[in-house]
Amino acid sequence: MKTIEEFLTSDWYKKVTVELVQLKPDIKFVEHASYEAEFLMDSFRERMHTLHGFGISSPTEEECVQWIMEQLAQDKENIMSYVVARLTFSEQLDDDPDGEFREGEELDEGDKSEVVEILGFTRSVIADTVIEYDLVKNHPKLLTGYFKRTRIPSAAKFSSQIKKVYASIKN
């Protein structure tokens, strides 16, 4: 598989998705969307920049696909346990859809967003979580930097929470 799109729609990845559904039967997925490949590649690129800085050439989609497949081949059971724990954690987050505002700059009640429906996860969430798993397992000190690079709000706090999620599967 040379492209991320081929990977995400392959029978091999569909089998991984089926395995996840067996481990977490209540998981909901949205339909596969064209933006998933780009987001996954961005995550992989940010992982590479977090680990090696900007002095490296940008990775290819084929390198991304090969790396994810290798990770799953080497440590699938632990990765799948982490994916289940991570998705469960994500479902329990009480995020404000409008983001965070400084004191005094909060939105008026009528301007706040209303969550109408929670759609579920994209199918690429498994592959994306493999990238996060590698960082939390092998490079935990770099996790906050990775979350900052991927624009996660309150990256340090989130990193601390993700480390606890990882610790929960190791016990």
LUMPA-727443 format. One record per atom (N, C-alpha, C): residue number from 1; residue in three letters; atom name; x, y, z. Coordinates in nm, 3 decimals. Layout:
   k   r  a      px      py      pz
 NUM ala CA       X       Y       Z
...
REM end
This chain:
   k   r  a      px      py      pz
   1 met  N   0.083  -0.117   0.000
   1 met CA   0.000   0.000   0.000
   1 met  C   0.088   0.124   0.000
   2 lys  N   0.066   0.207  -0.096
   2 lys CA   0.151   0.324  -0.112
   2 lys  C   0.089   0.453  -0.057
   3 thr  N  -0.043   0.456  -0.047
   3 thr CA  -0.106   0.578   0.004
   3 thr  C  -0.185   0.547   0.131
   4 ile  N  -0.206   0.650   0.208
   4 ile CA  -0.284   0.634   0.331
   4 ile  C  -0.428   0.599   0.298
   5 glu  N  -0.481   0.658   0.192
   5 glu CA  -0.618   0.627   0.151
   5 glu  C  -0.632   0.478   0.120
   6 glu  N  -0.536   0.421   0.047
   6 glu CA  -0.538   0.276   0.018
   6 glu  C  -0.534   0.197   0.148
   7 phe  N  -0.451   0.241   0.240
   7 phe CA  -0.436   0.174   0.369
   7 phe  C  -0.567   0.176   0.448
   8 leu  N  -0.627   0.294   0.460
   8 leu CA  -0.748   0.309   0.541
   8 leu  C  -0.868   0.235   0.484
   9 thr  N  -0.866   0.209   0.354
   9 thr CA  -0.978   0.139   0.291
   9 thr  C  -0.943  -0.006   0.257
  10 ser  N  -0.826  -0.051   0.300
  10 ser CA  -0.782  -0.188   0.269
  10 ser  C  -0.853  -0.292   0.355
  11 asp  N  -0.856  -0.414   0.306
  11 asp CA  -0.913  -0.524   0.384
  11 asp  C  -0.835  -0.544   0.513
  12 trp  N  -0.703  -0.525   0.508
  12 trp CA  -0.618  -0.542   0.626
  12 trp  C  -0.664  -0.447   0.737
  13 tyr  N  -0.684  -0.319   0.704
  13 tyr CA  -0.725  -0.221   0.804
  13 tyr  C  -0.869  -0.246   0.849
  14 lys  N  -0.953  -0.290   0.758
  14 lys CA  -1.090  -0.322   0.796
  14 lys  C  -1.093  -0.434   0.900
  15 lys  N  -1.001  -0.531   0.888
  15 lys CA  -0.993  -0.639   0.987
  15 lys  C  -0.951  -0.584   1.124
  16 val  N  -0.859  -0.489   1.124
  16 val CA  -0.818  -0.426   1.250
  16 val  C  -0.937  -0.353   1.312
  17 thr  N  -1.015  -0.286   1.230
  17 thr CA  -1.134  -0.216   1.279
  17 thr  C  -1.235  -0.314   1.338
  18 val  N  -1.254  -0.428   1.272
  18 val CA  -1.346  -0.531   1.323
  18 val  C  -1.296  -0.582   1.459
  19 glu  N  -1.165  -0.601   1.472
  19 glu CA  -1.108  -0.645   1.600
  19 glu  C  -1.137  -0.543   1.710
  20 leu  N  -1.127  -0.415   1.676
  20 leu CA  -1.157  -0.311   1.774
  20 leu  C  -1.304  -0.317   1.816
  21 val  N  -1.391  -0.335   1.720
  21 val CA  -1.535  -0.343   1.751
  21 val  C  -1.563  -0.463   1.841
  22 gln  N  -1.489  -0.572   1.824
  22 gln CA  -1.506  -0.688   1.913
  22 gln  C  -1.461  -0.656   2.054
  23 leu  N  -1.357  -0.574   2.067
  23 leu CA  -1.307  -0.535   2.198
  23 leu  C  -1.393  -0.426   2.264
  24 lys  N  -1.452  -0.343   2.181
  24 lys CA  -1.533  -0.230   2.230
  24 lys  C  -1.660  -0.222   2.146
  25 pro  N  -1.757  -0.310   2.174
  25 pro CA  -1.877  -0.321   2.090
  25 pro  C  -1.961  -0.194   2.080
  26 asp  N  -1.951  -0.104   2.177
  26 asp CA  -2.034   0.017   2.175
  26 asp  C  -1.974   0.132   2.095
  27 ile  N  -1.860   0.109   2.031
  27 ile CA  -1.796   0.217   1.955
  27 ile  C  -1.879   0.253   1.832
  28 lys  N  -1.883   0.382   1.804
  28 lys CA  -1.953   0.432   1.686
  28 lys  C  -1.850   0.493   1.592
  29 phe  N  -1.866   0.466   1.464
  29 phe CA  -1.780   0.526   1.363
  29 phe  C  -1.865   0.610   1.268
  30 val  N  -1.806   0.715   1.217
  30 val CA  -1.868   0.791   1.110
  30 val  C  -1.824   0.728   0.979
  31 glu  N  -1.890   0.764   0.872
  31 glu CA  -1.849   0.714   0.740
  31 glu  C  -1.708   0.761   0.708
  32 his  N  -1.636   0.681   0.634
  32 his CA  -1.501   0.717   0.593
  32 his  C  -1.506   0.848   0.516
  33 ala  N  -1.416   0.939   0.549
  33 ala CA  -1.415   1.070   0.484
  33 ala  C  -1.280   1.097   0.419
  34 ser  N  -1.282   1.177   0.316
  34 ser CA  -1.161   1.204   0.238
  34 ser  C  -1.054   1.277   0.319
  35 tyr  N  -1.092   1.352   0.422
  35 tyr CA  -0.994   1.427   0.500
  35 tyr  C  -0.911   1.341   0.594
  36 glu  N  -0.952   1.216   0.618
  36 glu CA  -0.883   1.132   0.716
  36 glu  C  -0.737   1.107   0.680
  37 ala  N  -0.709   1.084   0.553
  37 ala CA  -0.572   1.056   0.512
  37 ala  C  -0.481   1.175   0.540
  38 glu  N  -0.530   1.293   0.511
  38 glu CA  -0.451   1.415   0.534
  38 glu  C  -0.424   1.435   0.683
  39 phe  N  -0.525   1.415   0.768
  39 phe CA  -0.507   1.430   0.911
  39 phe  C  -0.408   1.327   0.966
  40 leu  N  -0.418   1.205   0.920
  40 leu CA  -0.326   1.100   0.966
  40 leu  C  -0.184   1.133   0.924
  41 met  N  -0.167   1.179   0.801
  41 met CA  -0.033   1.215   0.755
  41 met  C   0.022   1.332   0.836
  42 asp  N  -0.063   1.429   0.868
  42 asp CA  -0.018   1.541   0.952
  42 asp  C   0.029   1.491   1.089
  43 ser  N  -0.043   1.398   1.147
  43 ser CA  -0.004   1.343   1.278
  43 ser  C   0.131   1.272   1.268
  44 phe  N   0.149   1.195   1.163
  44 phe CA   0.275   1.123   1.145
  44 phe  C   0.390   1.222   1.123
  45 arg  N   0.366   1.322   1.043
  45 arg CA   0.468   1.426   1.016
  45 arg  C   0.505   1.496   1.146
  46 glu  N   0.405   1.532   1.227
  46 glu CA   0.433   1.599   1.354
  46 glu  C   0.509   1.508   1.450
  47 arg  N   0.481   1.378   1.447
  47 arg CA   0.557   1.283   1.528
  47 arg  C   0.704   1.288   1.487
  48 met  N   0.728   1.285   1.357
  48 met CA   0.866   1.286   1.307
  48 met  C   0.937   1.416   1.346
  49 his  N   0.868   1.529   1.333
  49 his CA   0.929   1.657   1.370
  49 his  C   0.951   1.666   1.521
  50 thr  N   0.862   1.610   1.600
  50 thr CA   0.879   1.609   1.745
  50 thr  C   1.001   1.527   1.784
  51 leu  N   1.020   1.413   1.718
  51 leu CA   1.133   1.325   1.750
  51 leu  C   1.266   1.374   1.694
  52 his  N   1.264   1.429   1.572
  52 his CA   1.389   1.457   1.501
  52 his  C   1.411   1.603   1.466
  53 gly  N   1.317   1.689   1.493
  53 gly CA   1.330   1.829   1.455
  53 gly  C   1.298   1.847   1.308
  54 phe  N   1.327   1.965   1.259
  54 phe CA   1.293   1.996   1.120
  54 phe  C   1.405   1.965   1.023
  55 gly  N   1.515   1.911   1.071
  55 gly CA   1.629   1.881   0.986
  55 gly  C   1.612   1.757   0.899
  56 ile  N   1.499   1.692   0.908
  56 ile CA   1.475   1.571   0.829
  56 ile  C   1.382   1.602   0.713
  57 ser  N   1.389   1.518   0.612
  57 ser CA   1.296   1.537   0.501
  57 ser  C   1.158   1.490   0.544
  58 ser  N   1.058   1.547   0.484
  58 ser CA   0.921   1.512   0.518
  58 ser  C   0.893   1.366   0.480
  59 pro  N   0.833   1.288   0.569
  59 pro CA   0.806   1.148   0.537
  59 pro  C   0.700   1.134   0.427
  60 thr  N   0.705   1.021   0.361
  60 thr CA   0.607   0.993   0.256
  60 thr  C   0.487   0.918   0.316
  61 glu  N   0.379   0.914   0.242
  61 glu CA   0.263   0.838   0.287
  61 glu  C   0.298   0.690   0.300
  62 glu  N   0.377   0.640   0.208
  62 glu CA   0.415   0.499   0.213
  62 glu  C   0.495   0.468   0.339
  63 glu  N   0.583   0.560   0.380
  63 glu CA   0.658   0.541   0.504
  63 glu  C   0.564   0.541   0.624
  64 cys  N   0.465   0.627   0.622
  64 cys CA   0.366   0.632   0.729
  64 cys  C   0.291   0.500   0.739
  65 val  N   0.242   0.451   0.626
  65 val CA   0.167   0.326   0.624
  65 val  C   0.253   0.210   0.674
  66 gln  N   0.375   0.201   0.623
  66 gln CA   0.465   0.092   0.663
  66 gln  C   0.494   0.097   0.813
  67 trp  N   0.517   0.217   0.865
  67 trp CA   0.549   0.231   1.007
  67 trp  C   0.430   0.186   1.093
  68 ile  N   0.309   0.229   1.058
  68 ile CA   0.191   0.190   1.135
  68 ile  C   0.170   0.039   1.130
  69 met  N   0.185  -0.019   1.012
  69 met CA   0.169  -0.164   0.999
  69 met  C   0.274  -0.239   1.080
  70 glu  N   0.397  -0.189   1.082
  70 glu CA   0.503  -0.252   1.161
  70 glu  C   0.471  -0.244   1.310
  71 gln  N   0.423  -0.128   1.355
  71 gln CA   0.389  -0.113   1.497
  71 gln  C   0.281  -0.213   1.537
  72 leu  N   0.179  -0.225   1.455
  72 leu CA   0.071  -0.319   1.485
  72 leu  C   0.120  -0.463   1.481
  73 ala  N   0.209  -0.493   1.389
  73 ala CA   0.263  -0.630   1.380
  73 ala  C   0.346  -0.664   1.505
  74 gln  N   0.416  -0.567   1.559
  74 gln CA   0.506  -0.592   1.672
  74 gln  C   0.436  -0.593   1.807
  75 asp  N   0.330  -0.515   1.823
  75 asp CA   0.273  -0.496   1.957
  75 asp  C   0.121  -0.481   1.952
  76 lys  N   0.056  -0.559   1.869
  76 lys CA  -0.087  -0.541   1.842
  76 lys  C  -0.175  -0.551   1.967
  77 glu  N  -0.149  -0.649   2.051
  77 glu CA  -0.234  -0.668   2.168
  77 glu  C  -0.232  -0.546   2.259
  78 asn  N  -0.113  -0.496   2.289
  78 asn CA  -0.103  -0.377   2.375
  78 asn  C  -0.157  -0.252   2.306
  79 ile  N  -0.132  -0.240   2.177
  79 ile CA  -0.184  -0.124   2.104
  79 ile  C  -0.336  -0.125   2.105
  80 met  N  -0.395  -0.240   2.080
  80 met CA  -0.542  -0.246   2.078
  80 met  C  -0.600  -0.219   2.217
  81 ser  N  -0.533  -0.265   2.322
  81 ser CA  -0.578  -0.233   2.458
  81 ser  C  -0.571  -0.083   2.482
  82 tyr  N  -0.463  -0.022   2.434
  82 tyr CA  -0.448   0.123   2.449
  82 tyr  C  -0.555   0.198   2.369
  83 val  N  -0.582   0.153   2.248
  83 val CA  -0.685   0.218   2.165
  83 val  C  -0.819   0.214   2.237
  84 val  N  -0.856   0.099   2.293
  84 val CA  -0.982   0.088   2.367
  84 val  C  -0.983   0.185   2.485
  85 ala  N  -0.875   0.187   2.563
  85 ala CA  -0.867   0.276   2.679
  85 ala  C  -0.871   0.422   2.636
  86 arg  N  -0.802   0.453   2.528
  86 arg CA  -0.796   0.592   2.480
  86 arg  C  -0.932   0.639   2.428
  87 leu  N  -1.003   0.553   2.356
  87 leu CA  -1.135   0.591   2.305
  87 leu  C  -1.235   0.606   2.419
  88 thr  N  -1.224   0.519   2.517
  88 thr CA  -1.310   0.529   2.635
  88 thr  C  -1.284   0.662   2.706
  89 phe  N  -1.157   0.697   2.720
  89 phe CA  -1.120   0.826   2.780
  89 phe  C  -1.179   0.941   2.699
  90 ser  N  -1.167   0.934   2.567
  90 ser CA  -1.219   1.041   2.481
  90 ser  C  -1.369   1.056   2.494
  91 glu  N  -1.439   0.945   2.506
  91 glu CA  -1.585   0.950   2.521
  91 glu  C  -1.626   1.018   2.651
  92 gln  N  -1.540   1.012   2.751
  92 gln CA  -1.572   1.067   2.882
  92 gln  C  -1.532   1.214   2.897
  93 leu  N  -1.458   1.268   2.799
  93 leu CA  -1.417   1.407   2.807
  93 leu  C  -1.539   1.498   2.802
  94 asp  N  -1.535   1.600   2.881
  94 asp CA  -1.645   1.696   2.883
  94 asp  C  -1.592   1.825   2.820
  95 asp  N  -1.569   1.820   2.690
  95 asp CA  -1.513   1.934   2.619
  95 asp  C  -1.619   2.040   2.593
  96 asp  N  -1.575   2.162   2.599
  96 asp CA  -1.660   2.273   2.560
  96 asp  C  -1.641   2.292   2.410
  97 pro  N  -1.746   2.277   2.330
  97 pro CA  -1.731   2.287   2.185
  97 pro  C  -1.684   2.425   2.138
  98 asp  N  -1.697   2.526   2.223
  98 asp CA  -1.655   2.661   2.185
  98 asp  C  -1.510   2.689   2.225
  99 gly  N  -1.448   2.600   2.300
  99 gly CA  -1.311   2.623   2.343
  99 gly  C  -1.307   2.695   2.476
 100 glu  N  -1.188   2.738   2.511
 100 glu CA  -1.169   2.805   2.639
 100 glu  C  -1.151   2.954   2.616
 101 phe  N  -1.202   3.034   2.709
 101 phe CA  -1.190   3.179   2.701
 101 phe  C  -1.136   3.232   2.832
 102 arg  N  -1.065   3.343   2.825
 102 arg CA  -1.015   3.408   2.947
 102 arg  C  -1.133   3.461   3.028
 103 glu  N  -1.107   3.478   3.156
 103 glu CA  -1.210   3.533   3.243
 103 glu  C  -1.250   3.671   3.192
 104 gly  N  -1.379   3.692   3.182
 104 gly CA  -1.430   3.818   3.131
 104 gly  C  -1.454   3.819   2.981
 105 glu  N  -1.400   3.720   2.910
 105 glu CA  -1.416   3.712   2.764
 105 glu  C  -1.506   3.596   2.722
 106 glu  N  -1.572   3.534   2.819
 106 glu CA  -1.658   3.419   2.790
 106 glu  C  -1.772   3.460   2.696
 107 leu  N  -1.824   3.362   2.624
 107 leu CA  -1.937   3.386   2.535
 107 leu  C  -2.064   3.412   2.616
 108 asp  N  -2.151   3.494   2.560
 108 asp CA  -2.283   3.512   2.620
 108 asp  C  -2.361   3.382   2.603
 109 glu  N  -2.458   3.360   2.687
 109 glu CA  -2.535   3.236   2.685
 109 glu  C  -2.594   3.208   2.547
 110 gly  N  -2.644   3.308   2.478
 110 gly CA  -2.705   3.290   2.347
 110 gly  C  -2.604   3.261   2.236
 111 asp  N  -2.476   3.288   2.261
 111 asp CA  -2.372   3.266   2.160
 111 asp  C  -2.304   3.130   2.171
 112 lys  N  -2.334   3.056   2.276
 112 lys CA  -2.269   2.927   2.299
 112 lys  C  -2.322   2.821   2.203
 113 ser  N  -2.233   2.732   2.162
 113 ser CA  -2.271   2.622   2.074
 113 ser  C  -2.352   2.519   2.151
 114 glu  N  -2.434   2.447   2.079
 114 glu CA  -2.511   2.339   2.139
 114 glu  C  -2.476   2.210   2.065
 115 val  N  -2.437   2.108   2.141
 115 val CA  -2.408   1.980   2.080
 115 val  C  -2.540   1.912   2.049
 116 val  N  -2.564   1.889   1.921
 116 val CA  -2.690   1.830   1.877
 116 val  C  -2.679   1.678   1.872
 117 glu  N  -2.565   1.632   1.822
 117 glu CA  -2.547   1.488   1.806
 117 glu  C  -2.398   1.455   1.811
 118 ile  N  -2.363   1.347   1.878
 118 ile CA  -2.226   1.299   1.879
 118 ile  C  -2.218   1.189   1.775
 119 leu  N  -2.137   1.212   1.673
 119 leu CA  -2.137   1.123   1.558
 119 leu  C  -2.052   0.999   1.575
 120 gly  N  -1.945   1.007   1.646
 120 gly CA  -1.856   0.892   1.661
 120 gly  C  -1.717   0.924   1.611
 121 phe  N  -1.637   0.821   1.601
 121 phe CA  -1.496   0.835   1.563
 121 phe  C  -1.478   0.809   1.414
 122 thr  N  -1.373   0.870   1.359
 122 thr CA  -1.335   0.837   1.222
 122 thr  C  -1.264   0.703   1.226
 123 arg  N  -1.266   0.631   1.118
 123 arg CA  -1.200   0.500   1.114
 123 arg  C  -1.048   0.513   1.128
 124 ser  N  -0.994   0.627   1.092
 124 ser CA  -0.849   0.646   1.103
 124 ser  C  -0.803   0.663   1.247
 125 val  N  -0.897   0.667   1.342
 125 val CA  -0.861   0.687   1.482
 125 val  C  -0.766   0.577   1.532
 126 ile  N  -0.779   0.458   1.481
 126 ile CA  -0.691   0.349   1.524
 126 ile  C  -0.548   0.379   1.483
 127 ala  N  -0.529   0.411   1.355
 127 ala CA  -0.395   0.441   1.304
 127 ala  C  -0.338   0.564   1.374
 128 asp  N  -0.420   0.664   1.396
 128 asp CA  -0.373   0.786   1.461
 128 asp  C  -0.333   0.756   1.606
 129 thr  N  -0.406   0.669   1.671
 129 thr CA  -0.375   0.635   1.809
 129 thr  C  -0.247   0.551   1.819
 130 val  N  -0.211   0.479   1.714
 130 val CA  -0.084   0.407   1.710
 130 val  C   0.032   0.507   1.723
 131 ile  N   0.019   0.621   1.658
 131 ile CA   0.122   0.725   1.665
 131 ile  C   0.133   0.776   1.809
 132 glu  N   0.020   0.803   1.869
 132 glu CA   0.019   0.850   2.008
 132 glu  C   0.075   0.743   2.102
 133 tyr  N   0.038   0.619   2.080
 133 tyr CA   0.086   0.507   2.162
 133 tyr  C   0.238   0.501   2.160
 134 asp  N   0.297   0.513   2.042
 134 asp CA   0.443   0.510   2.032
 134 asp  C   0.506   0.622   2.116
 135 leu  N   0.448   0.739   2.109
 135 leu CA   0.505   0.851   2.185
 135 leu  C   0.489   0.832   2.335
 136 val  N   0.372   0.792   2.380
 136 val CA   0.351   0.776   2.524
 136 val  C   0.433   0.660   2.579
 137 lys  N   0.452   0.556   2.500
 137 lys CA   0.528   0.440   2.546
 137 lys  C   0.680   0.464   2.538
 138 asn  N   0.726   0.514   2.424
 138 asn CA   0.869   0.522   2.399
 138 asn  C   0.932   0.660   2.417
 139 his  N   0.850   0.763   2.414
 139 his CA   0.902   0.900   2.422
 139 his  C   0.810   0.988   2.508
 140 pro  N   0.779   0.946   2.631
 140 pro CA   0.680   1.020   2.712
 140 pro  C   0.718   1.166   2.738
 141 lys  N   0.846   1.196   2.743
 141 lys CA   0.887   1.335   2.768
 141 lys  C   0.857   1.426   2.650
 142 leu  N   0.836   1.367   2.534
 142 leu CA   0.807   1.446   2.414
 142 leu  C   0.658   1.458   2.385
 143 leu  N   0.576   1.392   2.464
 143 leu CA   0.432   1.387   2.438
 143 leu  C   0.368   1.526   2.442
 144 thr  N   0.403   1.606   2.540
 144 thr CA   0.345   1.741   2.549
 144 thr  C   0.381   1.822   2.425
 145 gly  N   0.506   1.812   2.382
 145 gly CA   0.548   1.884   2.260
 145 gly  C   0.469   1.840   2.138
 146 tyr  N   0.444   1.710   2.128
 146 tyr CA   0.364   1.658   2.017
 146 tyr  C   0.222   1.715   2.022
 147 phe  N   0.162   1.714   2.140
 147 phe CA   0.026   1.767   2.153
 147 phe  C   0.022   1.917   2.122
 148 lys  N   0.125   1.990   2.159
 148 lys CA   0.131   2.132   2.124
 148 lys  C   0.138   2.147   1.972
 149 arg  N   0.221   2.065   1.909
 149 arg CA   0.238   2.073   1.763
 149 arg  C   0.108   2.037   1.690
 150 thr  N   0.027   1.951   1.750
 150 thr CA  -0.100   1.911   1.686
 150 thr  C  -0.217   1.995   1.738
 151 arg  N  -0.184   2.103   1.808
 151 arg CA  -0.282   2.203   1.853
 151 arg  C  -0.388   2.150   1.949
 152 ile  N  -0.345   2.066   2.041
 152 ile CA  -0.435   2.018   2.146
 152 ile  C  -0.437   2.124   2.257
 153 pro  N  -0.554   2.176   2.292
 153 pro CA  -0.561   2.275   2.400
 153 pro  C  -0.512   2.216   2.532
 154 ser  N  -0.448   2.298   2.612
 154 ser CA  -0.394   2.256   2.743
 154 ser  C  -0.311   2.129   2.727
 155 ala  N  -0.213   2.135   2.637
 155 ala CA  -0.133   2.019   2.599
 155 ala  C  -0.066   1.950   2.718
 156 ala  N  -0.014   2.025   2.812
 156 ala CA   0.054   1.965   2.926
 156 ala  C  -0.043   1.884   3.012
 157 lys  N  -0.160   1.942   3.038
 157 lys CA  -0.261   1.871   3.117
 157 lys  C  -0.309   1.746   3.042
 158 phe  N  -0.333   1.762   2.912
 158 phe CA  -0.379   1.649   2.831
 158 phe  C  -0.273   1.539   2.827
 159 ser  N  -0.147   1.577   2.815
 159 ser CA  -0.037   1.481   2.815
 159 ser  C  -0.035   1.400   2.944
 160 ser  N  -0.055   1.468   3.055
 160 ser CA  -0.059   1.402   3.185
 160 ser  C  -0.174   1.301   3.191
 161 gln  N  -0.289   1.339   3.137
 161 gln CA  -0.404   1.250   3.135
 161 gln  C  -0.377   1.128   3.046
 162 ile  N  -0.314   1.149   2.932
 162 ile CA  -0.286   1.040   2.839
 162 ile  C  -0.184   0.943   2.901
 163 lys  N  -0.089   0.994   2.975
 163 lys CA   0.007   0.907   3.044
 163 lys  C  -0.064   0.818   3.145
 164 lys  N  -0.168   0.872   3.210
 164 lys CA  -0.247   0.791   3.303
 164 lys  C  -0.326   0.684   3.230
 165 val  N  -0.378   0.718   3.112
 165 val CA  -0.449   0.619   3.031
 165 val  C  -0.354   0.506   2.995
 166 tyr  N  -0.233   0.541   2.953
 166 tyr CA  -0.133   0.440   2.917
 166 tyr  C  -0.098   0.355   3.039
 167 ala  N  -0.078   0.418   3.154
 167 ala CA  -0.044   0.344   3.277
 167 ala  C  -0.155   0.245   3.313
 168 ser  N  -0.279   0.280   3.282
 168 ser CA  -0.391   0.193   3.317
 168 ser  C  -0.390   0.060   3.240
 169 ile  N  -0.332   0.058   3.123
 169 ile CA  -0.327  -0.068   3.048
 169 ile  C  -0.205  -0.152   3.086
 170 lys  N  -0.109  -0.089   3.151
 170 lys CA   0.012  -0.161   3.190
 170 lys  C  -0.005  -0.233   3.323
 171 asn  N  -0.112  -0.200   3.397
 171 asn CA  -0.135  -0.262   3.529
 171 asn  C  -0.212  -0.390   3.518
REM end
